[in-house]
Amino acid sequence: MSWPTSAPGLPGSVWACEDPGVTLTNPRSGTTGAHRGARRSGIGPAVAVLVLVTVGALIPLLGPAPALDGTGEDPAPGTGGIALLRTVLFAALAVPVGELFVRRLVRSVPGAPPLLPRSWSTVANSVGFVAALALASVVATGNLVPSGLADIDVGGLYSTRDGKLALLEVNGFLAAALCAASARPGTQVWPLAAVVVAEALRAHPTTEYSPLLGSGLTLVHLTCASMWVGGLVYTLRTIARWRVSEAGSALLGLYARVAAVLLAALTATGIGSSLRRMPPETIMEQLTGTAYGRVLLAKVLLMAGVAALALWARIRLARAADPLSACSPARAEVFVLGLVVAVSGLLTALPVPIRW
């Protein structure tokens, strides 16, 4: 996802998340050149970070086959397609959750302009509905990729735990799309919450070791991830829409403070989930010897890159002459978070390591 640097009739600085007061018709003495220099000097570190984290993402981006190579594990049928559908579902969930989150932050911004970006919630929820429906069809065929409509046992969904949870996700996205298109879009928070709960329960079957604890960790992890990813996208869109540097800086600062808490929660729940599935004495071996561990390691590398970009944006926000220069690393953070979502989708489709 990217934003154009200019548009007809609008100053380029608006779309670049920079101070809209700095234009050819309204220059600030000595600042315009400095801003251009700051942008040029920031390109190198951004490219370096993106290259490093992209290297960490090579295994999952190439699909499940490289991750499974040499592990002795066999891929489940349709692993690549299921991973793609999970990625779409997670992204579709993040968009409306992020919008609801940032709209609440906007209320705390003094002098915030009344105009907000057009909502993407209806479209995102509709896409999530399609992805959830496709995943439900896989569950309806006994977790096999259906070769035709005749293979899908819709009635069988009501007789199994996985089937009921799949239907709950389908209905949740459908209800959220209808709520988003209604006069009260804020009501979509309830069906979206149902989707998050269903996904958390689905990820931990009852035969698993302490499934309720695992579901609780996933619930917090997925909620925080959706707020972080979707919230960052909508924050940058809002700043570009407002064209007011003071309000934009205040909103970015509010988001940054909450994002720090979200990162801490994501780290804690991620470590907890990993230790549940890979005990400390075997974690190093499983990180390199299992497909799940390899993709998890790639996700850790990507998250390290995201944390570095978030820290860079926070420093710019606090120390730079133009606080909105923090939008540059924030935009890079969006792209890397997109890779994290893709890796997470693949992670859910791979066999979980055996707990000895």
C-alpha positions in Angstrom: 0.0 0.0 0.0 1.5 3.3 -1.0 0.5 6.9 -1.3 1.2 9.2 -4.3 3.7 12.0 -3.7 1.6 14.5 -5.5 -1.9 15.0 -7.0 -3.4 17.5 -9.3 -4.4 20.6 -7.4 -2.8 19.5 -4.2 0.7 20.2 -2.8 3.0 17.2 -2.9 3.9 17.7 0.7 0.4 16.8 1.8 0.5 13.4 0.2 4.0 12.8 1.5 2.8 13.4 5.1 4.9 16.5 5.5 4.2 20.0 6.6 1.7 21.4 4.2 2.8 24.9 5.0 6.1 24.4 3.2 5.3 25.1 -0.4 6.6 27.2 -3.2 3.9 29.9 -2.4 4.4 29.7 1.3 8.1 29.0 2.0 9.7 29.0 5.4 13.1 30.5 5.4 15.8 27.8 5.5 13.5 24.9 6.0 12.5 23.8 2.5 16.1 22.7 1.6 16.6 21.1 5.0 13.5 19.0 4.5 14.7 17.9 1.1 18.1 17.0 2.6 16.4 15.1 5.5 14.4 13.1 3.0 17.5 12.3 0.9 19.5 11.3 4.0 16.7 9.1 5.2 16.5 7.0 2.1 19.7 5.0 2.7 18.8 3.7 6.2 15.3 2.9 5.0 16.6 0.8 2.1 19.1 -1.0 4.3 16.4 -2.0 6.8 14.0 -3.1 4.1 16.7 -5.2 2.4 17.6 -6.9 5.8 14.1 -7.8 6.7 13.3 -8.9 3.1 16.1 -11.5 3.4 14.4 -12.8 6.6 11.2 -13.1 4.7 12.5 -15.1 1.7 11.6 -18.5 3.0 7.9 -17.8 3.7 7.4 -15.6 0.6 8.6 -18.5 -1.6 5.8 -20.7 -0.1 5.8 -23.8 2.2 8.1 -25.9 0.1 11.4 -24.2 1.1 10.4 -24.2 4.7 9.6 -27.9 4.6 12.8 -28.9 2.7 15.0 -31.2 4.7 12.7 -31.4 7.7 11.2 -34.7 6.9 7.7 -33.2 7.3 5.1 -33.6 4.6 3.0 -30.5 3.6 -0.7 -30.7 4.2 -2.9 -30.6 1.1 -3.4 -27.1 -0.2 -1.0 -25.5 2.3 -0.1 -22.6 -0.1 -3.7 -21.8 -0.9 -4.7 -22.0 2.8 -1.8 -19.7 3.8 -2.9 -17.2 1.2 -6.5 -17.2 2.4 -5.3 -16.8 6.0 -3.2 -13.8 4.9 -6.2 -12.2 3.2 -8.4 -12.9 6.3 -5.9 -11.3 8.7 -5.4 -8.3 6.5 -9.2 -7.9 6.1 -9.6 -8.0 9.8 -6.9 -5.4 10.5 -8.4 -2.7 8.2 -11.7 -2.2 10.1 -10.2 -2.8 13.5 -7.5 -0.2 12.8 -10.1 2.3 11.6 -12.2 2.0 14.7 -9.1 2.3 16.9 -7.8 5.5 15.2 -11.2 7.1 15.0 -11.2 7.0 18.8 -7.7 8.5 19.0 -8.9 11.3 16.7 -11.3 12.4 19.4 -8.4 13.2 21.7 -6.6 15.3 19.2 -7.1 19.0 19.9 -8.2 21.0 16.9 -8.6 17.9 14.8 -10.2 18.7 11.4 -13.6 17.1 10.9 -12.7 15.4 7.6 -11.5 11.8 7.8 -10.4 9.5 5.0 -13.0 7.4 3.2 -13.6 4.1 5.1 -12.3 0.9 3.6 -14.2 -1.2 6.2 -17.1 -2.3 4.0 -14.7 -3.5 1.3 -12.3 -5.1 3.7 -15.1 -7.0 5.6 -16.5 -8.2 2.3 -13.1 -9.5 1.3 -12.8 -11.2 4.7 -16.2 -12.8 4.2 -15.0 -14.3 0.9 -11.8 -15.6 2.4 -13.6 -17.0 5.4 -16.1 -18.7 3.1 -13.3 -20.3 1.1 -11.7 -21.5 4.3 -15.0 -22.9 5.5 -15.3 -24.9 2.3 -12.0 -26.5 3.2 -13.3 -27.4 6.6 -16.4 -28.8 5.0 -14.4 -31.3 3.0 -12.5 -32.7 5.9 -9.7 -30.1 5.8 -9.0 -31.0 2.1 -9.1 -28.7 -0.8 -12.4 -29.3 -2.6 -12.2 -30.3 -6.3 -15.9 -29.3 -6.8 -19.1 -28.3 -5.2 -20.1 -31.9 -4.7 -17.2 -32.4 -2.3 -18.5 -29.7 0.1 -20.6 -31.0 3.0 -22.2 -27.8 4.2 -24.4 -29.6 6.7 -21.3 -31.2 8.2 -20.1 -27.8 9.3 -22.7 -27.7 12.0 -21.6 -31.0 13.5 -17.9 -30.2 14.3 -16.2 -27.6 16.4 -14.0 -26.4 13.5 -17.1 -26.2 11.3 -19.0 -24.1 13.7 -16.0 -21.7 14.2 -15.6 -21.4 10.5 -19.3 -20.5 10.1 -18.9 -18.0 13.0 -16.1 -16.2 11.1 -18.1 -16.2 7.8 -21.2 -14.7 9.6 -19.0 -12.3 11.6 -17.5 -10.8 8.5 -20.8 -10.6 6.8 -22.4 -8.8 9.7 -19.4 -6.5 10.0 -19.7 -5.5 6.4 -23.4 -4.7 6.8 -22.7 -2.7 10.0 -19.9 -0.8 8.2 -22.3 0.2 5.4 -25.0 1.3 7.8 -25.6 4.6 9.5 -23.8 3.3 12.6 -20.5 1.8 11.4 -19.1 1.6 15.0 -21.4 -1.4 15.7 -19.1 -3.5 13.5 -16.9 -3.9 16.5 -19.1 -6.7 17.9 -19.0 -9.0 14.9 -15.3 -8.3 14.4 -14.8 -9.3 18.1 -16.6 -12.6 17.3 -14.3 -13.2 14.4 -11.2 -12.7 16.6 -12.6 -15.0 19.3 -13.5 -17.7 16.7 -10.0 -17.5 15.1 -8.4 -17.8 18.6 -10.4 -20.9 19.4 -9.8 -22.4 15.9 -6.0 -22.1 16.3 -6.0 -24.3 19.4 -8.1 -27.5 19.2 -9.2 -29.2 22.4 -6.7 -32.0 21.9 -3.9 -29.5 22.3 -1.9 -28.9 25.6 -3.8 -26.3 27.6 -6.0 -25.0 24.7 -7.7 -22.3 26.7 -4.4 -20.6 27.6 -3.3 -20.9 23.9 -6.6 -19.3 22.8 -6.2 -16.5 25.3 -2.7 -15.7 24.0 -3.8 -15.8 20.4 -6.8 -13.6 21.2 -4.6 -10.8 22.7 -2.0 -11.3 19.9 -4.4 -11.1 17.0 -6.3 -8.1 18.6 -3.0 -6.1 19.1 -1.7 -7.0 15.7 -4.9 -5.8 14.0 -4.9 -2.6 15.9 -1.2 -2.0 15.1 -1.3 -2.8 11.4 -4.7 -1.3 10.5 -4.2 1.6 12.9 -0.9 2.7 11.2 -2.5 2.6 7.8 -5.4 4.7 8.8 -3.2 7.1 10.8 -1.1 7.8 7.7 -4.2 8.2 5.6 -5.7 10.6 8.1 -2.6 12.8 8.3 -2.5 13.0 4.5 -6.2 13.9 4.5 -6.0 16.6 7.1 -3.1 18.7 5.6 -2.6 20.2 9.1 0.9 19.6 10.6 0.0 20.3 14.2 -3.0 17.9 14.3 -1.2 15.3 12.2 1.8 15.4 14.6 -0.5 15.0 17.6 -2.3 12.1 16.1 1.0 10.4 15.1 2.2 10.9 18.6 -0.9 9.4 20.2 -0.6 6.4 17.9 3.1 5.9 18.7 2.4 5.8 22.4 -0.3 3.2 22.0 1.8 1.2 19.5 4.6 0.9 22.1 2.1 -0.9 24.4 0.8 -3.0 21.5 4.4 -4.1 20.6 5.0 -5.1 24.2 1.8 -7.2 24.3 2.7 -8.8 20.9 6.2 -9.7 22.1 4.9 -11.2 25.3 2.1 -13.2 23.8 4.4 -14.3 20.9 7.1 -15.6 23.2 4.4 -17.3 25.4 2.9 -19.0 22.4 6.3 -20.1 21.1 7.3 -21.6 24.4 4.1 -23.5 24.6 4.7 -25.2 21.3 8.5 -25.4 21.5 9.9 -26.0 25.0 13.0 -24.0 25.9 15.3 -27.0 25.7 14.3 -27.8 22.1 13.5 -24.3 20.7 16.9 -23.7 19.0 16.7 -27.1 17.3 13.1 -26.6 16.2 13.7 -23.1 14.9 16.0 -24.5 12.2 14.8 -28.1 11.9 11.1 -27.7 11.5 9.0 -25.8 8.9 7.1 -24.1 11.7 10.3 -23.0 13.5 11.9 -21.7 10.3 8.9 -19.5 9.4 8.6 -18.4 13.0 12.3 -17.3 12.9 11.6 -15.4 9.7 8.7 -13.7 11.5 11.0 -12.7 14.4 13.5 -11.2 12.0 10.7 -9.2 10.3 9.3 -8.0 13.7 12.8 -6.9 14.6 12.9 -4.8 11.5 9.4 -3.4 12.3 10.6 -2.5 15.8 13.6 -0.7 14.4 11.4 1.3 12.0 9.0 2.2 14.8 11.9 3.4 17.0 13.2 5.4 14.1 9.8 7.1 13.6 9.5 7.7 17.3 12.9 9.5 17.4 12.1 11.6 14.4 8.7 12.5 15.9 10.4 13.7 19.1 13.5 15.4 17.8 13.1 16.4 14.2 12.3 20.0 13.3 9.4 18.7 11.3 7.7 15.9 13.3 5.8 14.7 10.3 9.1 13.5 8.8 8.4 10.5 11.0 5.9 9.4 8.2 8.8 8.2 6.1 9.9 5.3 8.4 6.2 4.8 9.2 5.4 4.1 5.6 8.2 1.6 5.4 6.8 0.1 8.6 3.5 -0.5 6.8 5.2 -2.5 4.0 7.2 -4.6 6.5 4.0 -5.3 8.5 2.4 -6.5 5.3 5.2 -9.1 5.1 4.6 -10.0 8.7 0.9 -10.6 8.0 1.9 -12.9 5.0 4.3 -14.8 7.2 1.6 -15.2 9.9 -0.8 -16.6 7.3 1.8 -19.2 6.3 2.5 -20.0 9.9 -1.1 -21.0 10.6 -1.0 -23.5 7.6 2.2 -25.4 8.6 2.3 -28.4 10.9 2.8 -27.5 14.6 6.0 -29.0 16.1 5.4 -32.1 18.3 5.7 -31.3 22.0 7.7 -34.1 23.6 
